[in-house]
Amino acid sequence: MSVNRKKREDPAVTLERLRKRVVGGSNILFDSLTADELVAANELITKGEAEIILSACKPFLVAKLDRIIIA
């Protein structure tokens, strides 16, 4: 009986890869992220680099934009 275990990637590599995708303009479906990518997404959200938005009732991870309102 063999167990097929996926080799885990270095967390720093996963974080940088996800950061490049998000900052590059990708809208990443949150449900499609792996466990390692979810950890990296949590770090990006905590640092204020990304946010979760809902579009068509689905959650997406996107780059957080600075919004300035001029009155």
PDB file as gemmi writes it, atoms N, CA and C in Angstrom:
CRYST1    1.000    1.000    1.000  90.00  90.00  90.00 P 1                      
ATOM      1  N   MET A   1       0.847  -1.178   0.000  1.00  0.00           N  
ATOM      2  CA  MET A   1       0.000   0.000   0.000  1.00  0.00           C  
ATOM      3  C   MET A   1       0.891   1.239   0.000  1.00  0.00           C  
ATOM      4  N   SER A   2       0.877   1.953  -1.082  1.00  0.00           N  
ATOM      5  CA  SER A   2       1.705   3.143  -1.162  1.00  0.00           C  
ATOM      6  C   SER A   2       0.833   4.391  -1.068  1.00  0.00           C  
ATOM      7  N   VAL A   3       1.372   5.374  -0.396  1.00  0.00           N  
ATOM      8  CA  VAL A   3       0.667   6.638  -0.248  1.00  0.00           C  
ATOM      9  C   VAL A   3       1.348   7.651  -1.161  1.00  0.00           C  
ATOM     10  N   ASN A   4       0.569   8.251  -2.038  1.00  0.00           N  
ATOM     11  CA  ASN A   4       1.112   9.229  -2.957  1.00  0.00           C  
ATOM     12  C   ASN A   4       1.058  10.601  -2.301  1.00  0.00           C  
ATOM     13  N   ARG A   5       2.185  11.058  -1.810  1.00  0.00           N  
ATOM     14  CA  ARG A   5       2.252  12.359  -1.146  1.00  0.00           C  
ATOM     15  C   ARG A   5       2.976  13.338  -2.038  1.00  0.00           C  
ATOM     16  N   LYS A   6       2.391  14.494  -2.170  1.00  0.00           N  
ATOM     17  CA  LYS A   6       2.988  15.536  -2.985  1.00  0.00           C  
ATOM     18  C   LYS A   6       4.093  16.217  -2.187  1.00  0.00           C  
ATOM     19  N   LYS A   7       5.237  16.395  -2.833  1.00  0.00           N  
ATOM     20  CA  LYS A   7       6.351  17.057  -2.173  1.00  0.00           C  
ATOM     21  C   LYS A   7       6.018  18.530  -1.984  1.00  0.00           C  
ATOM     22  N   ARG A   8       6.210  19.028  -0.782  1.00  0.00           N  
ATOM     23  CA  ARG A   8       5.871  20.416  -0.461  1.00  0.00           C  
ATOM     24  C   ARG A   8       6.955  21.349  -0.961  1.00  0.00           C  
ATOM     25  N   GLU A   9       6.497  22.478  -1.463  1.00  0.00           N  
ATOM     26  CA  GLU A   9       7.383  23.506  -1.989  1.00  0.00           C  
ATOM     27  C   GLU A   9       7.820  24.424  -0.841  1.00  0.00           C  
ATOM     28  N   ASP A  10       8.960  25.052  -1.018  1.00  0.00           N  
ATOM     29  CA  ASP A  10       9.448  26.017  -0.040  1.00  0.00           C  
ATOM     30  C   ASP A  10       8.422  27.150   0.092  1.00  0.00           C  
ATOM     31  N   PRO A  11       7.996  27.502   1.321  1.00  0.00           N  
ATOM     32  CA  PRO A  11       6.989  28.555   1.508  1.00  0.00           C  
ATOM     33  C   PRO A  11       7.381  29.896   0.905  1.00  0.00           C  
ATOM     34  N   ALA A  12       8.656  30.245   0.933  1.00  0.00           N  
ATOM     35  CA  ALA A  12       9.105  31.522   0.355  1.00  0.00           C  
ATOM     36  C   ALA A  12       8.926  31.520  -1.157  1.00  0.00           C  
ATOM     37  N   VAL A  13       9.162  30.390  -1.788  1.00  0.00           N  
ATOM     38  CA  VAL A  13       8.994  30.266  -3.240  1.00  0.00           C  
ATOM     39  C   VAL A  13       7.519  30.366  -3.606  1.00  0.00           C  
ATOM     40  N   THR A  14       6.673  29.696  -2.822  1.00  0.00           N  
ATOM     41  CA  THR A  14       5.232  29.751  -3.056  1.00  0.00           C  
ATOM     42  C   THR A  14       4.715  31.169  -2.896  1.00  0.00           C  
ATOM     43  N   LEU A  15       5.161  31.864  -1.863  1.00  0.00           N  
ATOM     44  CA  LEU A  15       4.732  33.241  -1.604  1.00  0.00           C  
ATOM     45  C   LEU A  15       5.137  34.152  -2.763  1.00  0.00           C  
ATOM     46  N   GLU A  16       6.367  34.044  -3.216  1.00  0.00           N  
ATOM     47  CA  GLU A  16       6.851  34.903  -4.304  1.00  0.00           C  
ATOM     48  C   GLU A  16       6.116  34.606  -5.611  1.00  0.00           C  
ATOM     49  N   ARG A  17       5.856  33.334  -5.892  1.00  0.00           N  
ATOM     50  CA  ARG A  17       5.146  32.968  -7.112  1.00  0.00           C  
ATOM     51  C   ARG A  17       3.721  33.517  -7.090  1.00  0.00           C  
ATOM     52  N   LEU A  18       3.044  33.393  -5.949  1.00  0.00           N  
ATOM     53  CA  LEU A  18       1.680  33.903  -5.828  1.00  0.00           C  
ATOM     54  C   LEU A  18       1.658  35.434  -5.881  1.00  0.00           C  
ATOM     55  N   ARG A  19       2.642  36.068  -5.256  1.00  0.00           N  
ATOM     56  CA  ARG A  19       2.738  37.535  -5.284  1.00  0.00           C  
ATOM     57  C   ARG A  19       2.888  38.034  -6.727  1.00  0.00           C  
ATOM     58  N   LYS A  20       3.739  37.379  -7.513  1.00  0.00           N  
ATOM     59  CA  LYS A  20       3.936  37.778  -8.908  1.00  0.00           C  
ATOM     60  C   LYS A  20       2.649  37.631  -9.708  1.00  0.00           C  
ATOM     61  N   ARG A  21       1.901  36.568  -9.461  1.00  0.00           N  
ATOM     62  CA  ARG A  21       0.640  36.370 -10.183  1.00  0.00           C  
ATOM     63  C   ARG A  21      -0.376  37.447  -9.823  1.00  0.00           C  
ATOM     64  N   VAL A  22      -0.494  37.751  -8.534  1.00  0.00           N  
ATOM     65  CA  VAL A  22      -1.483  38.725  -8.083  1.00  0.00           C  
ATOM     66  C   VAL A  22      -1.110  40.131  -8.533  1.00  0.00           C  
ATOM     67  N   VAL A  23       0.132  40.528  -8.316  1.00  0.00           N  
ATOM     68  CA  VAL A  23       0.573  41.866  -8.689  1.00  0.00           C  
ATOM     69  C   VAL A  23       0.573  42.026 -10.209  1.00  0.00           C  
ATOM     70  N   GLY A  24       0.758  40.944 -10.921  1.00  0.00           N  
ATOM     71  CA  GLY A  24       0.734  40.975 -12.378  1.00  0.00           C  
ATOM     72  C   GLY A  24      -0.658  41.160 -12.964  1.00  0.00           C  
ATOM     73  N   GLY A  25      -1.675  41.186 -12.116  1.00  0.00           N  
ATOM     74  CA  GLY A  25      -3.027  41.451 -12.589  1.00  0.00           C  
ATOM     75  C   GLY A  25      -3.944  40.254 -12.644  1.00  0.00           C  
ATOM     76  N   SER A  26      -3.492  39.111 -12.189  1.00  0.00           N  
ATOM     77  CA  SER A  26      -4.342  37.925 -12.227  1.00  0.00           C  
ATOM     78  C   SER A  26      -5.450  38.008 -11.185  1.00  0.00           C  
ATOM     79  N   ASN A  27      -6.623  37.550 -11.575  1.00  0.00           N  
ATOM     80  CA  ASN A  27      -7.719  37.336 -10.634  1.00  0.00           C  
ATOM     81  C   ASN A  27      -7.754  35.838 -10.392  1.00  0.00           C  
ATOM     82  N   ILE A  28      -7.280  35.409  -9.244  1.00  0.00           N  
ATOM     83  CA  ILE A  28      -7.128  33.990  -8.962  1.00  0.00           C  
ATOM     84  C   ILE A  28      -8.341  33.499  -8.189  1.00  0.00           C  
ATOM     85  N   LEU A  29      -9.024  32.491  -8.730  1.00  0.00           N  
ATOM     86  CA  LEU A  29     -10.167  31.907  -8.053  1.00  0.00           C  
ATOM     87  C   LEU A  29      -9.690  31.316  -6.732  1.00  0.00           C  
ATOM     88  N   PHE A  30     -10.236  31.804  -5.644  1.00  0.00           N  
ATOM     89  CA  PHE A  30      -9.768  31.425  -4.307  1.00  0.00           C  
ATOM     90  C   PHE A  30      -9.920  29.926  -4.058  1.00  0.00           C  
ATOM     91  N   ASP A  31     -10.985  29.341  -4.610  1.00  0.00           N  
ATOM     92  CA  ASP A  31     -11.234  27.912  -4.407  1.00  0.00           C  
ATOM     93  C   ASP A  31     -10.235  27.019  -5.127  1.00  0.00           C  
ATOM     94  N   SER A  32      -9.472  27.584  -6.078  1.00  0.00           N  
ATOM     95  CA  SER A  32      -8.519  26.772  -6.840  1.00  0.00           C  
ATOM     96  C   SER A  32      -7.129  26.727  -6.205  1.00  0.00           C  
ATOM     97  N   LEU A  33      -6.916  27.471  -5.125  1.00  0.00           N  
ATOM     98  CA  LEU A  33      -5.604  27.516  -4.484  1.00  0.00           C  
ATOM     99  C   LEU A  33      -5.330  26.241  -3.691  1.00  0.00           C  
ATOM    100  N   THR A  34      -4.072  25.814  -3.696  1.00  0.00           N  
ATOM    101  CA  THR A  34      -3.656  24.666  -2.894  1.00  0.00           C  
ATOM    102  C   THR A  34      -3.477  25.114  -1.442  1.00  0.00           C  
ATOM    103  N   ALA A  35      -3.238  24.165  -0.563  1.00  0.00           N  
ATOM    104  CA  ALA A  35      -3.041  24.488   0.851  1.00  0.00           C  
ATOM    105  C   ALA A  35      -1.845  25.429   1.046  1.00  0.00           C  
ATOM    106  N   ASP A  36      -0.755  25.176   0.334  1.00  0.00           N  
ATOM    107  CA  ASP A  36       0.429  26.039   0.439  1.00  0.00           C  
ATOM    108  C   ASP A  36       0.137  27.438  -0.092  1.00  0.00           C  
ATOM    109  N   GLU A  37      -0.625  27.518  -1.176  1.00  0.00           N  
ATOM    110  CA  GLU A  37      -0.975  28.818  -1.738  1.00  0.00           C  
ATOM    111  C   GLU A  37      -1.941  29.570  -0.830  1.00  0.00           C  
ATOM    112  N   LEU A  38      -2.793  28.863  -0.112  1.00  0.00           N  
ATOM    113  CA  LEU A  38      -3.695  29.515   0.840  1.00  0.00           C  
ATOM    114  C   LEU A  38      -2.914  30.178   1.970  1.00  0.00           C  
ATOM    115  N   VAL A  39      -1.867  29.513   2.418  1.00  0.00           N  
ATOM    116  CA  VAL A  39      -1.011  30.096   3.459  1.00  0.00           C  
ATOM    117  C   VAL A  39      -0.345  31.359   2.924  1.00  0.00           C  
ATOM    118  N   ALA A  40       0.153  31.293   1.686  1.00  0.00           N  
ATOM    119  CA  ALA A  40       0.788  32.463   1.071  1.00  0.00           C  
ATOM    120  C   ALA A  40      -0.234  33.577   0.853  1.00  0.00           C  
ATOM    121  N   ALA A  41      -1.452  33.222   0.441  1.00  0.00           N  
ATOM    122  CA  ALA A  41      -2.509  34.221   0.234  1.00  0.00           C  
ATOM    123  C   ALA A  41      -2.846  34.912   1.544  1.00  0.00           C  
ATOM    124  N   ASN A  42      -2.886  34.149   2.626  1.00  0.00           N  
ATOM    125  CA  ASN A  42      -3.160  34.731   3.935  1.00  0.00           C  
ATOM    126  C   ASN A  42      -2.105  35.764   4.298  1.00  0.00           C  
ATOM    127  N   GLU A  43      -0.861  35.471   3.989  1.00  0.00           N  
ATOM    128  CA  GLU A  43       0.222  36.417   4.282  1.00  0.00           C  
ATOM    129  C   GLU A  43       0.094  37.680   3.426  1.00  0.00           C  
ATOM    130  N   LEU A  44      -0.255  37.521   2.144  1.00  0.00           N  
ATOM    131  CA  LEU A  44      -0.440  38.680   1.272  1.00  0.00           C  
ATOM    132  C   LEU A  44      -1.600  39.550   1.742  1.00  0.00           C  
ATOM    133  N   ILE A  45      -2.667  38.918   2.184  1.00  0.00           N  
ATOM    134  CA  ILE A  45      -3.831  39.661   2.679  1.00  0.00           C  
ATOM    135  C   ILE A  45      -3.489  40.384   3.967  1.00  0.00           C  
ATOM    136  N   THR A  46      -2.777  39.711   4.858  1.00  0.00           N  
ATOM    137  CA  THR A  46      -2.392  40.309   6.134  1.00  0.00           C  
ATOM    138  C   THR A  46      -1.481  41.514   5.939  1.00  0.00           C  
ATOM    139  N   LYS A  47      -0.584  41.441   4.954  1.00  0.00           N  
ATOM    140  CA  LYS A  47       0.338  42.548   4.680  1.00  0.00           C  
ATOM    141  C   LYS A  47      -0.326  43.672   3.886  1.00  0.00           C  
ATOM    142  N   GLY A  48      -1.555  43.474   3.447  1.00  0.00           N  
ATOM    143  CA  GLY A  48      -2.258  44.500   2.695  1.00  0.00           C  
ATOM    144  C   GLY A  48      -1.911  44.537   1.219  1.00  0.00           C  
ATOM    145  N   GLU A  49      -1.283  43.495   0.701  1.00  0.00           N  
ATOM    146  CA  GLU A  49      -0.904  43.446  -0.703  1.00  0.00           C  
ATOM    147  C   GLU A  49      -2.011  42.886  -1.586  1.00  0.00           C  
ATOM    148  N   ALA A  50      -2.934  42.127  -0.988  1.00  0.00           N  
ATOM    149  CA  ALA A  50      -4.000  41.494  -1.754  1.00  0.00           C  
ATOM    150  C   ALA A  50      -5.287  41.539  -0.948  1.00  0.00           C  
ATOM    151  N   GLU A  51      -6.390  41.288  -1.652  1.00  0.00           N  
ATOM    152  CA  GLU A  51      -7.687  41.241  -0.992  1.00  0.00           C  
ATOM    153  C   GLU A  51      -8.568  40.231  -1.716  1.00  0.00           C  
ATOM    154  N   ILE A  52      -9.630  39.831  -1.070  1.00  0.00           N  
ATOM    155  CA  ILE A  52     -10.588  38.909  -1.658  1.00  0.00           C  
ATOM    156  C   ILE A  52     -11.792  39.717  -2.107  1.00  0.00           C  
ATOM    157  N   ILE A  53     -12.172  39.519  -3.359  1.00  0.00           N  
ATOM    158  CA  ILE A  53     -13.373  40.172  -3.865  1.00  0.00           C  
ATOM    159  C   ILE A  53     -14.333  39.093  -4.362  1.00  0.00           C  
ATOM    160  N   LEU A  54     -15.608  39.434  -4.411  1.00  0.00           N  
ATOM    161  CA  LEU A  54     -16.599  38.519  -4.947  1.00  0.00           C  
ATOM    162  C   LEU A  54     -17.008  39.002  -6.325  1.00  0.00           C  
ATOM    163  N   SER A  55     -16.977  38.095  -7.267  1.00  0.00           N  
ATOM    164  CA  SER A  55     -17.414  38.386  -8.623  1.00  0.00           C  
ATOM    165  C   SER A  55     -18.192  37.173  -9.112  1.00  0.00           C  
ATOM    166  N   ALA A  56     -19.422  37.406  -9.533  1.00  0.00           N  
ATOM    167  CA  ALA A  56     -20.304  36.319  -9.973  1.00  0.00           C  
ATOM    168  C   ALA A  56     -20.450  35.268  -8.870  1.00  0.00           C  
ATOM    169  N   CYS A  57     -20.542  35.738  -7.640  1.00  0.00           N  
ATOM    170  CA  CYS A  57     -20.729  34.893  -6.451  1.00  0.00           C  
ATOM    171  C   CYS A  57     -19.563  33.939  -6.201  1.00  0.00           C  
ATOM    172  N   LYS A  58     -18.384  34.270  -6.716  1.00  0.00           N  
ATOM    173  CA  LYS A  58     -17.193  33.455  -6.495  1.00  0.00           C  
ATOM    174  C   LYS A  58     -16.098  34.340  -5.903  1.00  0.00           C  
ATOM    175  N   PRO A  59     -15.336  33.807  -4.937  1.00  0.00           N  
ATOM    176  CA  PRO A  59     -14.260  34.603  -4.333  1.00  0.00           C  
ATOM    177  C   PRO A  59     -12.985  34.569  -5.177  1.00  0.00           C  
ATOM    178  N   PHE A  60     -12.403  35.745  -5.409  1.00  0.00           N  
ATOM    179  CA  PHE A  60     -11.164  35.868  -6.156  1.00  0.00           C  
ATOM    180  C   PHE A  60     -10.137  36.603  -5.323  1.00  0.00           C  
ATOM    181  N   LEU A  61      -8.880  36.213  -5.455  1.00  0.00           N  
ATOM    182  CA  LEU A  61      -7.761  36.898  -4.820  1.00  0.00           C  
ATOM    183  C   LEU A  61      -7.196  37.867  -5.847  1.00  0.00           C  
ATOM    184  N   VAL A  62      -7.146  39.151  -5.503  1.00  0.00           N  
ATOM    185  CA  VAL A  62      -6.654  40.181  -6.421  1.00  0.00           C  
ATOM    186  C   VAL A  62      -5.715  41.114  -5.664  1.00  0.00           C  
ATOM    187  N   ALA A  63      -4.926  41.862  -6.425  1.00  0.00           N  
ATOM    188  CA  ALA A  63      -4.036  42.861  -5.822  1.00  0.00           C  
ATOM    189  C   ALA A  63      -4.874  43.965  -5.204  1.00  0.00           C  
ATOM    190  N   LYS A  64      -4.470  44.417  -4.043  1.00  0.00           N  
ATOM    191  CA  LYS A  64      -5.178  45.500  -3.375  1.00  0.00           C  
ATOM    192  C   LYS A  64      -4.720  46.823  -3.985  1.00  0.00           C  
ATOM    193  N   LEU A  65      -5.671  47.617  -4.385  1.00  0.00           N  
ATOM    194  CA  LEU A  65      -5.368  48.903  -4.987  1.00  0.00           C  
ATOM    195  C   LEU A  65      -5.535  50.005  -3.957  1.00  0.00           C  
ATOM    196  N   ASP A  66      -4.636  50.973  -4.001  1.00  0.00           N  
ATOM    197  CA  ASP A  66      -4.795  52.146  -3.143  1.00  0.00           C  
ATOM    198  C   ASP A  66      -5.864  53.029  -3.759  1.00  0.00           C  
ATOM    199  N   ARG A  67      -6.826  53.381  -2.956  1.00  0.00           N  
ATOM    200  CA  ARG A  67      -7.917  54.214  -3.452  1.00  0.00           C  
ATOM    201  C   ARG A  67      -7.851  55.577  -2.786  1.00  0.00           C  
ATOM    202  N   ILE A  68      -7.784  56.610  -3.602  1.00  0.00           N  
ATOM    203  CA  ILE A  68      -7.752  57.975  -3.085  1.00  0.00           C  
ATOM    204  C   ILE A  68      -8.990  58.673  -3.602  1.00  0.00           C  
ATOM    205  N   ILE A  69      -9.774  59.199  -2.686  1.00  0.00           N  
ATOM    206  CA  ILE A  69     -10.977  59.925  -3.067  1.00  0.00           C  
ATOM    207  C   ILE A  69     -10.695  61.416  -2.899  1.00  0.00           C  
ATOM    208  N   ILE A  70     -10.853  62.147  -3.989  1.00  0.00           N  
ATOM    209  CA  ILE A  70     -10.630  63.588  -3.965  1.00  0.00           C  
ATOM    210  C   ILE A  70     -11.994  64.246  -3.913  1.00  0.00           C  
ATOM    211  N   ALA A  71     -12.207  65.031  -2.883  1.00  0.00           N  
ATOM    212  CA  ALA A  71     -13.516  65.678  -2.729  1.00  0.00           C  
ATOM    213  C   ALA A  71     -13.472  67.115  -3.172  1.00  0.00           C  
TER     214      ALA A  71                                                      
END                                                                             
